[in-house]
Amino acid sequence: MNIQSIVDLLLNKKISIYSAINKVKKNPISSSKELISMINNTNSYLRLFAAWSLGEIKENKCFKILVKKFNSEDDPNVRANIVRSLFFINSKSIPLSLFKKFINDKYYPIPLMAVKFISLSKNLHSRISFNKLYESTKNTIFKAELLRNIRFFSTKNSS
C-alpha cells in the first residue's frame, strides 16, 4: 500500500493513526520520501503523522529536517512527535542546545518526554545539570519527574 492510499484512509477516518503508522512500518523504504515531504504539509494532522512515522521507521535521512522543523513548528502536538522521533532516530545526535529547548518548551509533554528519554538513553546521562533544571522550572509536574529520574542527571552545576 502506498503512502497516498494510507493518507486517504487516514483523512477519511477509515483507519486510525496507529493503523496508518503500522502500515508505513510494513513498507518503510517506499514511504520515507513522501513522509519527509509531508513534514511541511499545511495540515497539522498530516505533519504529526509524518513526524511520528519517520521516528517509527527510524529514517536517518530526515534527522536534520526534523531538527529544523521543530524550531519552526507552531503546533505543540507536532512538536511533541518531532521530539519523540528525534530520540527514536538518533538520540546521540541531538545537540545540547536543542535538548535544552525541549526541556524549556511550554507544551508540558515535551519536557516530560525529554526527561523520560534521558532515562532510556545512556548516552544522554549526565549531559544536563539536574540542579540548573530543577531551579529554573516552576512546573511542579516537571519537578516531580526530574526527582524521579535524578539518577540520570549530573548534579554538578557545570552545564
Backbone as a printed PyTorch tensor [residue, N CA C, xyz], in Angstrom:
tensor([[[  0.8550,  -1.1750,   0.0000],
         [  0.0000,   0.0000,   0.0000],
         [  0.9000,   1.2370,   0.0000]],

        [[  0.6340,   2.1690,  -0.8990],
         [  1.4660,   3.3720,  -0.9620],
         [  1.0160,   4.4110,   0.0680]],

        [[  1.8650,   5.4040,   0.2710],
         [  1.6210,   6.3920,   1.3220],
         [  0.3660,   7.2070,   1.0510]],

        [[  0.1000,   7.5340,  -0.2080],
         [ -1.0960,   8.3230,  -0.5220],
         [ -2.3670,   7.5640,  -0.1740]],

        [[ -2.3900,   6.2710,  -0.3890],
         [ -3.5520,   5.4470,  -0.0200],
         [ -3.7440,   5.4430,   1.4940]],

        [[ -2.6440,   5.3560,   2.2110],
         [ -2.7060,   5.3780,   3.6790],
         [ -3.2360,   6.7280,   4.1600]],

        [[ -2.7280,   7.8000,   3.5700],
         [ -3.1670,   9.1460,   3.9370],
         [ -4.6540,   9.3300,   3.6360]],

        [[ -5.0890,   8.8460,   2.4870],
         [ -6.5190,   8.9530,   2.1450],
         [ -7.3870,   8.2270,   3.1640]],

        [[ -6.9910,   7.0300,   3.5430],
         [ -7.7360,   6.2770,   4.5600],
         [ -7.7320,   7.0160,   5.9000]],

        [[ -6.5960,   7.5760,   6.2410],
         [ -6.4550,   8.3090,   7.4940],
         [ -7.3490,   9.5510,   7.5090]],

        [[ -7.2990,  10.3210,   6.4420],
         [ -8.0890,  11.5550,   6.3820],
         [ -9.5970,  11.2870,   6.2890]],

        [[ -9.9600,  10.1670,   5.7020],
         [-11.3820,   9.7980,   5.6000],
         [-11.8550,   9.0050,   6.8160]],

        [[-10.9990,   8.9260,   7.8270],
         [-11.3020,   8.2580,   9.0950],
         [-11.6990,   6.7850,   8.9220]],

        [[-11.0820,   6.1540,   7.9330],
         [-11.3100,   4.7280,   7.6940],
         [-10.3280,   3.8830,   8.5090]],

        [[ -9.2070,   4.5220,   8.9110],
         [ -8.2440,   3.8540,   9.7900],
         [ -7.7670,   4.8620,  10.8360]],

        [[ -7.2750,   4.3400,  11.9440],
         [ -6.7230,   5.2060,  12.9880],
         [ -5.2840,   5.5700,  12.6290]],

        [[ -4.7560,   6.5510,  13.3160],
         [ -3.3620,   6.9290,  13.0790],
         [ -2.4270,   5.7750,  13.4510]],

        [[ -2.8040,   4.9830,  14.4450],
         [ -1.9890,   3.8330,  14.8440],
         [ -1.9240,   2.8000,  13.7120]],

        [[ -3.0560,   2.5470,  13.0830],
         [ -3.0880,   1.6110,  11.9470],
         [ -2.2970,   2.1610,  10.7690]],

        [[ -2.4220,   3.4620,  10.5380],
         [ -1.6920,   4.0850,   9.4340],
         [ -0.1890,   3.9360,   9.6450]],

        [[  0.2680,   4.1740,  10.8520],
         [  1.7020,   4.0540,  11.1460],
         [  2.1590,   2.6080,  11.0100]],

        [[  1.3360,   1.6660,  11.4420],
         [  1.6900,   0.2520,  11.2720],
         [  1.8220,  -0.1140,   9.8010]],

        [[  0.9790,   0.4640,   8.9540],
         [  1.0800,   0.2140,   7.5110],
         [  2.3770,   0.7960,   6.9500]],

        [[  2.7580,   1.9670,   7.4250],
         [  4.0170,   2.5780,   6.9920],
         [  5.1890,   1.7030,   7.4240]],

        [[  5.1310,   1.1830,   8.6410],
         [  6.2250,   0.3540,   9.1610],
         [  6.4110,  -0.9250,   8.3550]],

        [[  5.3600,  -1.3950,   7.7070],
         [  5.4700,  -2.6130,   6.8960],
         [  6.2320,  -2.3670,   5.6050]],

        [[  6.2740,  -1.1140,   5.1370],
         [  6.9800,  -0.7920,   3.9100],
         [  7.6900,   0.5530,   4.0480]],

        [[  8.6690,   0.6410,   4.9530],
         [  9.2840,   1.9350,   5.2580],
         [ 10.0770,   2.5590,   4.1150]],

        [[ 10.7200,   1.7500,   3.2960],
         [ 11.5870,   2.2930,   2.2540],
         [ 10.7910,   3.0820,   1.2210]],

        [[  9.6550,   2.5650,   0.8210],
         [  8.8710,   3.2740,  -0.1980],
         [  8.1200,   4.4710,   0.3850]],

        [[  8.0110,   4.5560,   1.6930],
         [  7.2550,   5.6340,   2.3270],
         [  8.1040,   6.8380,   2.7200]],

        [[  9.3930,   6.6510,   2.9210],
         [ 10.2090,   7.6880,   3.5570],
         [ 10.2410,   8.9990,   2.7810]],

        [[ 10.3900,   8.9540,   1.4770],
         [ 10.4880,  10.1890,   0.6910],
         [  9.2060,  11.0140,   0.7990]],

        [[  8.0610,  10.3580,   0.7000],
         [  6.7760,  11.0730,   0.8050],
         [  6.5590,  11.6170,   2.2150]],

        [[  6.9660,  10.8660,   3.2130],
         [  6.8250,  11.3230,   4.6010],
         [  7.6930,  12.5480,   4.8740]],

        [[  8.8940,  12.5420,   4.3400],
         [  9.7850,  13.6880,   4.5240],
         [  9.1670,  14.9430,   3.9160]],

        [[  8.5730,  14.8140,   2.7400],
         [  7.9430,  15.9930,   2.1260],
         [  6.6620,  16.3840,   2.8620]],

        [[  6.0090,  15.4220,   3.4810],
         [  4.7570,  15.6880,   4.2030],
         [  4.9850,  16.4690,   5.5010]],

        [[  6.2080,  16.5080,   5.9800],
         [  6.5060,  17.2050,   7.2370],
         [  6.2210,  18.7050,   7.1190]],

        [[  6.1000,  19.2150,   5.9070],
         [  5.7930,  20.6320,   5.6870],
         [  4.3670,  20.8460,   5.1810]],

        [[  3.5340,  19.8430,   5.2530],
         [  2.1530,  19.9540,   4.8010],
         [  1.4100,  21.0250,   5.5960]],

        [[  0.4080,  21.6300,   4.9960],
         [ -0.3760,  22.6500,   5.7100],
         [ -1.2820,  22.0350,   6.7750]],

        [[ -1.5950,  20.7640,   6.6470],
         [ -2.4610,  20.0660,   7.5920],
         [ -1.6160,  19.5470,   8.7650]],

        [[ -1.8840,  20.0730,   9.9600],
         [ -1.0660,  19.6880,  11.1230],
         [ -1.2040,  18.2010,  11.4590]],

        [[ -2.3630,  17.6080,  11.1990],
         [ -2.5470,  16.1800,  11.4590],
         [ -1.6150,  15.3520,  10.5710]],

        [[ -1.4420,  15.7810,   9.3230],
         [ -0.5280,  15.0720,   8.4250],
         [  0.9330,  15.3070,   8.8080]],

        [[  1.2530,  16.5000,   9.3060],
         [  2.6150,  16.7440,   9.7970],
         [  2.9020,  15.8520,  11.0030]],

        [[  1.9270,  15.7400,  11.8980],
         [  2.0590,  14.8730,  13.0740],
         [  2.2720,  13.4250,  12.6300]],

        [[  1.4490,  12.9680,  11.6930],
         [  1.5570,  11.6080,  11.1580],
         [  2.9320,  11.3840,  10.5420]],

        [[  3.3970,  12.3500,   9.7590],
         [  4.6930,  12.2180,   9.0990],
         [  5.8280,  12.1510,  10.1290]],

        [[  5.8050,  13.0620,  11.0960],
         [  6.8550,  13.0730,  12.1190],
         [  6.8670,  11.7690,  12.9050]],

        [[  5.7090,  11.3420,  13.3340],
         [  5.5980,  10.1050,  14.1080],
         [  6.1080,   8.9180,  13.2810]],

        [[  5.6640,   8.8340,  12.0340],
         [  6.0520,   7.7260,  11.1630],
         [  7.5500,   7.6980,  10.9090]],

        [[  8.1400,   8.8730,  10.6780],
         [  9.5830,   8.9290,  10.4290],
         [ 10.3750,   8.4180,  11.6260]],

        [[  9.8900,   8.6880,  12.8080],
         [ 10.5420,   8.1510,  14.0010],
         [ 10.3690,   6.6520,  14.1140]],

        [[  9.1830,   6.1750,  13.8160],
         [  8.9150,   4.7320,  13.9040],
         [  9.7640,   3.9260,  12.9240]],

        [[ 10.0090,   4.5000,  11.7490],
         [ 10.8260,   3.7720,  10.7690],
         [ 12.3100,   4.1460,  10.8890]],

        [[ 12.6070,   5.0250,  11.8720],
         [ 13.9820,   5.4430,  12.1660],
         [ 14.6990,   5.9410,  10.9080]],

        [[ 14.0570,   6.8830,  10.2380],
         [ 14.5720,   7.4200,   8.9780],
         [ 15.6870,   8.4350,   9.2370]],

        [[ 16.9310,   7.9710,   9.1410],
         [ 18.1030,   8.8120,   9.4200],
         [ 18.2110,  10.0220,   8.4980]],

        [[ 17.7650,   9.8780,   7.2560],
         [ 17.9010,  10.9670,   6.2880],
         [ 17.1320,  12.2150,   6.7000]],

        [[ 16.1790,  12.0900,   7.5800],
         [ 15.3290,  13.2350,   7.9200],
         [ 15.7140,  13.9000,   9.2360]],

        [[ 16.7730,  13.4420,   9.8890],
         [ 17.1030,  13.9650,  11.2120],
         [ 17.2600,  15.4860,  11.2050]],

        [[ 18.0860,  16.0130,  10.3050],
         [ 18.3150,  17.4570,  10.2400],
         [ 17.0340,  18.2080,   9.8580]],

        [[ 16.2290,  17.6020,   9.0140],
         [ 14.9580,  18.2140,   8.6170],
         [ 14.0370,  18.3340,   9.8270]],

        [[ 13.9850,  17.2870,  10.6440],
         [ 13.1410,  17.3200,  11.8350],
         [ 13.6520,  18.3280,  12.8670]],

        [[ 14.9530,  18.4370,  13.0000],
         [ 15.5220,  19.4340,  13.9200],
         [ 15.0890,  20.8300,  13.4770]],

        [[ 15.2430,  21.1050,  12.1990],
         [ 14.8530,  22.4130,  11.6570],
         [ 13.3500,  22.6380,  11.8280]],

        [[ 12.5660,  21.6010,  11.5720],
         [ 11.1060,  21.7240,  11.6840],
         [ 10.6850,  21.9680,  13.1290]],

        [[ 11.3410,  21.3450,  14.0830],
         [ 10.9950,  21.5820,  15.4840],
         [ 11.0960,  23.0660,  15.8040]],

        [[ 12.1390,  23.7060,  15.3230],
         [ 12.3670,  25.1200,  15.6160],
         [ 11.3380,  26.0520,  14.9770]],

        [[ 10.6540,  25.5790,  13.9320],
         [  9.6840,  26.4390,  13.2550],
         [  8.2320,  25.9880,  13.4300]],

        [[  8.0160,  24.8490,  14.0610],
         [  6.6600,  24.2840,  14.1770],
         [  5.8510,  24.9990,  15.2510]],

        [[  4.6290,  25.4000,  14.8850],
         [  3.7310,  26.0790,  15.8160],
         [  2.8400,  25.1130,  16.5940]],

        [[  2.4700,  24.0070,  15.9900],
         [  1.5400,  23.0740,  16.6210],
         [  2.2730,  22.2490,  17.6880]],

        [[  1.8350,  22.3370,  18.9410],
         [  2.5620,  21.6300,  20.0100],
         [  2.5250,  20.1070,  19.8700]],

        [[  1.4410,  19.5500,  19.3440],
         [  1.3870,  18.0910,  19.1750],
         [  2.3640,  17.6180,  18.1080]],

        [[  2.5240,  18.4050,  17.0690],
         [  3.5070,  18.0580,  16.0360],
         [  4.9080,  18.1550,  16.6320]],

        [[  5.1790,  19.2260,  17.3900],
         [  6.4890,  19.3650,  18.0330],
         [  6.7870,  18.1650,  18.9320]],

        [[  5.7890,  17.7430,  19.6940],
         [  5.9790,  16.5930,  20.5860],
         [  6.3410,  15.3390,  19.7970]],

        [[  5.7170,  15.1380,  18.6640],
         [  6.0330,  13.9680,  17.8400],
         [  7.3920,  14.0940,  17.1610]],

        [[  7.7960,  15.3130,  16.8680],
         [  9.1370,  15.5230,  16.3220],
         [ 10.1770,  15.1520,  17.3800]],

        [[  9.9640,  15.5870,  18.6100],
         [ 10.8840,  15.2510,  19.7100],
         [ 11.0020,  13.7400,  19.8440]],

        [[  9.8750,  13.0810,  19.8970],
         [  9.8470,  11.6240,  20.0360],
         [ 10.6370,  10.9630,  18.9020]],

        [[ 10.4110,  11.4440,  17.6930],
         [ 11.0830,  10.8620,  16.5340],
         [ 12.5810,  11.0930,  16.5640]],

        [[ 13.0010,  12.2730,  16.9680],
         [ 14.4330,  12.5480,  17.0550],
         [ 15.1190,  11.5950,  18.0280]],

        [[ 14.4710,  11.3300,  19.1530],
         [ 15.0340,  10.3830,  20.1130],
         [ 15.0610,   8.9740,  19.5310]],

        [[ 14.0250,   8.5880,  18.7900],
         [ 13.9900,   7.2530,  18.1910],
         [ 15.0280,   7.1030,  17.0880]],

        [[ 15.2100,   8.1530,  16.2980],
         [ 16.1120,   8.0610,  15.1540],
         [ 17.5680,   8.0230,  15.6120]],

        [[ 17.9750,   8.9900,  16.4460],
         [ 19.3730,   9.0270,  16.8660],
         [ 19.5440,   9.9810,  18.0430]],

        [[ 19.3090,   9.4980,  19.2290],
         [ 19.3970,  10.3520,  20.4130],
         [ 20.8010,  10.9130,  20.6110]],

        [[ 21.8160,  10.2090,  20.1200],
         [ 23.1940,  10.6730,  20.2740],
         [ 23.4720,  11.9450,  19.4800]],

        [[ 22.7100,  12.1780,  18.4450],
         [ 22.9550,  13.3310,  17.5720],
         [ 22.1840,  14.5810,  17.9730]],

        [[ 21.3630,  14.4960,  18.9990],
         [ 20.5970,  15.6650,  19.4170],
         [ 21.5510,  16.6630,  20.0630]],

        [[ 21.6610,  17.8530,  19.4700],
         [ 22.5670,  18.8490,  20.0630],
         [ 22.0720,  19.2880,  21.4370]],

        [[ 23.0140,  19.5900,  22.3090],
         [ 22.6630,  20.0170,  23.6580],
         [ 21.7510,  21.2430,  23.6280]],

        [[ 21.9840,  22.1460,  22.7010],
         [ 21.1440,  23.3510,  22.6050],
         [ 19.6950,  22.9930,  22.2920]],

        [[ 19.4780,  21.9970,  21.4390],
         [ 18.1170,  21.5810,  21.1190],
         [ 17.4890,  20.8620,  22.3020]],

        [[ 18.2900,  20.0480,  22.9630],
         [ 17.7820,  19.3460,  24.1320],
         [ 17.2910,  20.3480,  25.1770]],

        [[ 18.0260,  21.4340,  25.3530],
         [ 17.6090,  22.4630,  26.3050],
         [ 16.3050,  23.1200,  25.8630]],

        [[ 16.0850,  23.2410,  24.5480],
         [ 14.8000,  23.7640,  24.0560],
         [ 13.6640,  22.8050,  24.4210]],

        [[ 13.9140,  21.5060,  24.3310],
         [ 12.8860,  20.5240,  24.7140],
         [ 12.5020,  20.7250,  26.1750]],

        [[ 13.5070,  20.8420,  27.0100],
         [ 13.2890,  20.9810,  28.4480],
         [ 12.5060,  22.2540,  28.7770]],

        [[ 12.7240,  23.3050,  28.0070],
         [ 12.0750,  24.5920,  28.2700],
         [ 10.8110,  24.8250,  27.4510]],

        [[ 10.4030,  23.8410,  26.6650],
         [  9.2030,  24.0160,  25.8450],
         [  7.9910,  24.2380,  26.7430]],

        [[  7.1190,  25.1290,  26.3280],
         [  5.9420,  25.4770,  27.1390],
         [  4.8500,  24.4070,  27.0830]],

        [[  4.8950,  23.5270,  26.0790],
         [  3.9100,  22.4470,  25.9800],
         [  4.3890,  21.3150,  26.8950]],

        [[  3.7180,  21.1420,  28.0290],
         [  4.2360,  20.3000,  29.1170],
         [  4.6460,  18.8720,  28.7320]],

        [[  4.0400,  18.2100,  27.7350],
         [  4.5120,  16.8440,  27.4320],
         [  5.9400,  16.7940,  26.8870]],

        [[  6.3880,  17.8790,  26.2550],
         [  7.7210,  17.8430,  25.6490],
         [  8.8200,  17.7660,  26.7060]],

        [[  8.8300,  18.6160,  27.7280],
         [  9.8590,  18.4470,  28.7650],
         [  9.7540,  17.0990,  29.4820]],

        [[  8.5340,  16.6360,  29.7330],
         [  8.3740,  15.3350,  30.3970],
         [  8.9100,  14.2150,  29.5170]],

        [[  8.6560,  14.3190,  28.2110],
         [  9.1460,  13.3190,  27.2760],
         [ 10.6740,  13.3480,  27.2330]],

        [[ 11.2510,  14.5370,  27.2560],
         [ 12.7090,  14.6580,  27.2240],
         [ 13.3290,  13.9860,  28.4440]],

        [[ 12.7560,  14.2140,  29.6130],
         [ 13.2620,  13.5740,  30.8280],
         [ 13.1230,  12.0550,  30.7190]],

        [[ 12.0240,  11.5980,  30.2040],
         [ 11.7930,  10.1570,  30.0340],
         [ 12.8570,   9.5520,  29.1140]],

        [[ 13.1280,  10.2370,  27.9870],
         [ 14.1090,   9.6990,  27.0570],
         [ 15.5280,   9.7440,  27.6090]],

        [[ 15.8220,  10.6890,  28.4920],
         [ 17.1340,  10.6930,  29.1410],
         [ 17.3070,   9.3870,  29.9120]],

        [[ 16.2560,   8.9960,  30.6150],
         [ 16.3520,   7.7810,  31.4160],
         [ 16.5330,   6.5340,  30.5500]],

        [[ 16.0990,   6.5910,  29.2940],
         [ 16.2180,   5.4440,  28.3900],
         [ 17.4780,   5.4800,  27.5330]],

        [[ 18.1710,   6.6060,  27.5040],
         [ 19.3200,   6.7890,  26.6130],
         [ 20.5920,   7.0000,  27.4260]],

        [[ 21.3790,   5.9490,  27.5470],
         [ 22.6040,   6.0350,  28.3560],
         [ 23.5450,   7.1290,  27.8730]],

        [[ 23.5700,   7.3690,  26.5610],
         [ 24.4730,   8.3900,  26.0370],
         [ 24.0760,   9.8010,  26.4610]],

        [[ 22.8500,   9.9840,  26.9450],
         [ 22.4070,  11.3080,  27.3830],
         [ 22.5870,  11.5210,  28.8780]],

        [[ 22.8870,  10.4560,  29.6050],
         [ 23.0570,  10.5840,  31.0500],
         [ 24.1660,  11.5950,  31.3400]],

        [[ 23.9410,  12.4070,  32.2920],
         [ 24.9180,  13.3850,  32.7960],
         [ 25.2370,  14.5310,  31.8350]],

        [[ 24.4740,  14.7080,  30.7460],
         [ 24.7530,  15.8150,  29.8230],
         [ 24.1400,  17.1300,  30.2890]],

        [[ 23.1440,  17.0570,  31.1620],
         [ 22.4400,  18.2610,  31.6080],
         [ 22.4760,  18.2960,  33.1310]],

        [[ 22.6750,  19.4500,  33.6720],
         [ 22.7490,  19.6070,  35.1130],
         [ 21.3590,  19.5500,  35.7510]],

        [[ 21.1850,  18.6050,  36.6520],
         [ 19.9240,  18.4920,  37.3870],
         [ 19.6370,  19.7770,  38.1590]],

        [[ 20.6400,  20.2840,  38.8560],
         [ 20.4460,  21.4600,  39.7090],
         [ 19.9030,  22.6430,  38.9170]],

        [[ 20.5090,  22.9290,  37.7670],
         [ 20.0530,  24.0650,  36.9570],
         [ 18.6340,  23.8590,  36.4520]],

        [[ 18.3320,  22.6560,  36.0140],
         [ 16.9690,  22.3820,  35.5370],
         [ 15.9490,  22.5340,  36.6560]],

        [[ 16.2510,  21.9330,  37.7620],
         [ 15.3130,  21.9510,  38.8740],
         [ 15.0530,  23.3750,  39.3590]],

        [[ 16.0970,  24.1570,  39.4550],
         [ 15.9550,  25.5400,  39.9260],
         [ 15.2660,  26.4400,  38.9050]],

        [[ 15.4000,  26.1260,  37.6200],
         [ 14.8660,  27.0160,  36.5930],
         [ 13.3940,  26.7790,  36.2630]],

        [[ 12.8260,  25.6570,  36.7120],
         [ 11.4350,  25.3810,  36.3490],
         [ 10.4790,  25.6740,  37.5020]],

        [[  9.3040,  26.1230,  37.1270],
         [  8.2490,  26.3580,  38.1100],
         [  7.1620,  25.2870,  38.0180]],

        [[  7.2520,  24.4350,  37.0020],
         [  6.2620,  23.3960,  36.7630],
         [  6.4590,  22.2530,  37.7640]],

        [[  5.4900,  22.0670,  38.6630],
         [  5.6330,  21.0480,  39.7150],
         [  5.6180,  19.6260,  39.1600]],

        [[  4.8950,  19.3920,  38.0700],
         [  4.8750,  18.0540,  37.4720],
         [  6.2550,  17.7330,  36.8970]],

        [[  6.8350,  18.7080,  36.2420],
         [  8.1740,  18.5220,  35.6800],
         [  9.2000,  18.3220,  36.8020]],

        [[  9.0810,  19.0870,  37.8710],
         [  9.9980,  18.9210,  39.0120],
         [  9.8880,  17.5110,  39.5950]],

        [[  8.6700,  17.0200,  39.7160],
         [  8.4710,  15.6660,  40.2500],
         [  9.1130,  14.6290,  39.3330]],

        [[  8.9600,  14.7940,  38.0280],
         [  9.5630,  13.8560,  37.0720],
         [ 11.0870,  13.9440,  37.1170]],

        [[ 11.6040,  15.1420,  37.2840],
         [ 13.0560,  15.2920,  37.4460],
         [ 13.5460,  14.5350,  38.6800]],

        [[ 12.8430,  14.6900,  39.7790],
         [ 13.2370,  13.9860,  41.0080],
         [ 13.1820,  12.4750,  40.8270]],

        [[ 12.1480,  12.0100,  40.1250],
         [ 12.0370,  10.5640,  39.8730],
         [ 13.2240,  10.0380,  39.0650]],

        [[ 13.8040,  10.8940,  38.2400],
         [ 14.8680,  10.4770,  37.3260],
         [ 16.2180,  11.1010,  37.6390]],

        [[ 16.4160,  11.5750,  38.8620],
         [ 17.6430,  12.2920,  39.2230],
         [ 18.8930,  11.4670,  38.9410]],

        [[ 18.8090,  10.1770,  39.0500],
         [ 19.9950,   9.3340,  38.8660],
         [ 20.5680,   9.4090,  37.4450]],

        [[ 19.7890,   9.9490,  36.4960],
         [ 20.2470,  10.0370,  35.1150],
         [ 20.8600,  11.3980,  34.7720]],

        [[ 20.9540,  12.2800,  35.7330],
         [ 21.4700,  13.6250,  35.5000],
         [ 22.7670,  13.8380,  36.2490]],

        [[ 23.5160,  14.8030,  35.7520],
         [ 24.6680,  15.2840,  36.5030],
         [ 24.1320,  16.1880,  37.5960]],

        [[ 24.7210,  16.1210,  38.7550],
         [ 24.3100,  17.0340,  39.8280],
         [ 25.3490,  18.1340,  40.0140]],

        [[ 26.2470,  18.2510,  39.0450],
         [ 27.2170,  19.3460,  39.0580],
         [ 26.5690,  20.5530,  38.3780]],

        [[ 27.0150,  21.7220,  38.6900],
         [ 26.4560,  22.9390,  38.1090],
         [ 27.1490,  23.3550,  36.8140]],

        [[ 27.8880,  22.4680,  36.1860],
         [ 28.7210,  22.8600,  35.0540],
         [ 27.9660,  23.0500,  33.7430]],

        [[ 26.8300,  22.3620,  33.4890],
         [ 26.1900,  22.5080,  32.1880],
         [ 24.8680,  23.1920,  32.2440]]])
